[in-house]
């Protein structure tokens, strides 16, 4: 488990091992979400990086008989 210290300017350095695991680069944005007494940092990905992530998803929707 990694830990970090909050500076007097409320800055936190993300440990190197965590940055490498998540592929976080300098200047990249992260979402900061308070959740159940903790802080979650979610890397923000560009639309270009997300292109095709739904490829192969099943789009078939089962409809009620009276809606067909």
FENNORUR-V109410 format. One record per residue. N is the residue number from 1. PHI is phi in whole degrees, 0 to 359 (* if undefined). D_CENTER is the distance of its C-alpha to the mean C-alpha in Angstrom with 1 decimal. Layout:
{{N & PHI & D_CENTER} {N & PHI & D_CENTER}}
//
This chain:
{{1 & * & 19.2} {2 & 267 & 18.3} {3 & 222 & 19.3} {4 & 216 & 19.3} {5 & 247 & 21.8} {6 & 275 & 21.4} {7 & 282 & 23.9} {8 & 296 & 26.5} {9 & 264 & 24.4} {10 & 62 & 21.4} {11 & 262 & 19.5} {12 & 229 & 17.6} {13 & 265 & 17.4} {14 & 284 & 14.5} {15 & 305 & 16.7} {16 & 305 & 17.3} {17 & 301 & 16.8} {18 & 291 & 13.2} {19 & 302 & 12.6} {20 & 292 & 14.4} {21 & 299 & 12.6} {22 & 266 & 9.2} {23 & 69 & 11.1} {24 & 281 & 10.5} {25 & 251 & 13.5} {26 & 302 & 15.8} {27 & 87 & 15.3} {28 & 290 & 11.7} {29 & 275 & 10.1} {30 & 228 & 7.4} {31 & 276 & 7.3} {32 & 249 & 9.7} {33 & 235 & 10.3} {34 & 284 & 13.6} {35 & 213 & 13.8} {36 & 48 & 17.1} {37 & 80 & 18.3} {38 & 223 & 15.4} {39 & 247 & 12.7} {40 & 248 & 9.0} {41 & 251 & 7.1} {42 & 247 & 3.4} {43 & 300 & 4.2} {44 & 271 & 5.8} {45 & 253 & 7.6} {46 & 283 & 11.2} {47 & 300 & 13.1} {48 & 297 & 15.1} {49 & 293 & 12.4} {50 & 270 & 11.6} {51 & 302 & 15.3} {52 & 85 & 16.8} {53 & 291 & 13.9} {54 & 262 & 16.2} {55 & 302 & 19.3} {56 & 88 & 21.6} {57 & 291 & 20.3} {58 & 283 & 23.3} {59 & 259 & 24.2} {60 & 289 & 27.4} {61 & 244 & 27.8} {62 & 283 & 30.7} {63 & 255 & 32.8} {64 & 291 & 35.5} {65 & 306 & 39.0} {66 & 282 & 40.1} {67 & 255 & 37.2} {68 & 279 & 37.9}}
//
